[in-house]
Amino acid sequence: MDEHFSKPSISDHKGWTHAWSGLDYKACLDKLDDDGFPCVGENLTKGNIVIGKLTAEQGRPKLSNTSTHLKLHQKGHVDQVLLANEEDGHRISKVRLRFTRAPQAGDKFSSLHGQKGVIGAVFPQEDLPYTRQGIVPDIIINPHALPSRQTFGQIMECLLGKVVATSGKPCFATRAETPQRVNELLFQ
């Protein structure tokens, strides 16, 4: 059996109408390059071809379309396309997709300062504390997490975020902003 990555032709849509009814086969092919892979940044939805592959069986010259499709619940933007050769000469490929979704309990995040944390709970806005001006926090962090890990940069960034939120003026969260300067900005 001879397999190679390539963009299928418009006539190679065997089985397409049964599995992916309602999708335009030509539009799915337009999202692929000639090498059989989508471009980085391409938006793929259910049924789109992720990896174009043509297969020829022994003794049969005709190529059949054995491309890999997204499942009905999958969608996303192409983040990375990887190609490699195995020791025996076979080519392998991997297409990584990224998608945006709402955070949920159990998701892990990290700040620029390496302060990692796991979401313990997600609450509706009306259940969160608020100020007299009606400002509701986006995130609530346990304050005991900062001193033990000595992430002073994160404390500076949080304080500058408060300054920006109350004054409406931009600030720089660089080493140039000294603690004395941040203190002056907070008292203004």
N, C-alpha and C positions, 0 to 999 in steps of 0.2 A: 504494500500500500504506500503510495507516494502522497505526502501532505505538504502543503506550503501555504504561507500567509499571503493573501492577496485579496483585493477588492472583488467580490463576486459581480458578475454581470447582471443586467436587468432580467435576463432570461433564466438565471439560476435561482428561481424562487420556489423550488419544490418544497411543499409542506408549509409554505408561508401562510397561505390563506386559511388553513385549518387551525394553526396554532395562534396566529396573531391577526385575527380578523379585525377589520376596522383601522388597521395601520397601513400607511402608504409605504410600500417597499422601496420605491424610488427615493423617497425622502430619507429613508434609513440609510440607503447607499450613499446619498450625498454627504452624510456626516463622516464618511470614511475617506482616507487618502488611498492612493493606488497601492500602498504597501499592506492595506487591510486593517489599519488601525486608525482610530479617531485622533484628531489633533488635541493637544493639551488645551484645556479650557472649553472644549465642546460640551454642550448640554445634551445629555442622553436621558431618554425616558423609557418607560416600559416597552419591551420588544425591540428596541434599537440594537443593531449589531455592535458588539464590543470588540470582537476579534474576528476578522474576515479570514476564512480558511477554505481552501479548495482541496479536494481529495480525489485521487485517481486510483481505482482498484487495479490489481494485477490483471493484465490482459484486456482491460477496457480503457480505451483512449479518452473517453468522455470524463470531464471533471464534474464532481458533484459538490454542491455547497454544503459544507459542514461547519458553518460559522457559529460562534457563540453569541447568544442573545441575552439581553437583560431579562430577568424574570418580571412578572407582572407587577410586583410590589417595589421593584428597584428603580432608582433614578439618581441623577447627580451629574456633576461636572467632572470631566476627565482631569485628574490631578497629575498622573504620571503614567508613562508607558515604558515598560521594561522589556528588553529582549536579551536573551542569553543563549549560548550554545552548550549543550551537554557534552560529555566526553565522547559519546558515541556519534556525535554530529547532529543529533536532533536539536531543532530550535525550540525554545520554550518562550512563552510570553506571559506578561502580567499587566493588566490595566487596573490602576487604582482610581476609584471614584471618591469624590468628597461631596458632602451635602450639608445643608444647614438645617438644624432642627432645634426645637426648644429644649433647654436644659431640663434634666429630671433628676430625681434623687438617685444618688449613687455615681453620678458623673464626676470625673476628677478634672480639676483645673489647676493651672499654675500661673503665677504672676511673672513679670519680667525679672523679678528678684529671686526666683526659685522657690517662692513660698507656695507649697502645694496644699491643696485642700479638696475635700470631697463634699458634695452637696448633701446635707443632711435632710433637708425638707424644702419644698417649694410652696410658698403661701400666696394666696390672692392678695392684690394690692390693698384691699380694704382691711385685711387682717394685720398689716404691718404698722409699726410706729410711724408718726409723721411730725413735722415741725409746725409752728404757727403759720408759716407760709404755705404749708401743704406739701412740702418736699418729703418724698418717701424714699428710703434707701433702696438701692438696687441689690445690695449684698450686705450681709451682717457677718462680721468676722469676730471670733473669740479673741479679745485683746491679749489674753495670756499666751497666744501663739507667737506673738512678735518678739518679745524680749528674749525668750528662751532660744530662739533661732538666730538672733542678732541680725535681723534683716532691717537695718536702719534705713536703707534706701526706700523700702516699702512704706515706712512710717512717714518719711519726707514726701513721698508721692501722695499718700492719703491726705496729708495736711495741705499740700498744694492743690489737691482736688477740691478740698473744702474752700480754699481761697478762690479758686476759679468759679465754683458754684455760687458763692455769695457775692463776689464782686463783678463777675461777668467779664473780667479781663484775663487775657492769656498769660500764663507763667511757664517757665522752663523748669522741668524736673531734672536738671543736670547738677553736676557737682559745683557749678558756679553759684547756685543758689545755696548760700550758707544757712545754717540753722537760725542765725540772727536775722537774716533777711526774711526767712519764712515767718519768724516770730513777728517781725514788723508788719508783714502782709496780713497776718491773722488778726492783729489788733486794729487794722485800718477799717 
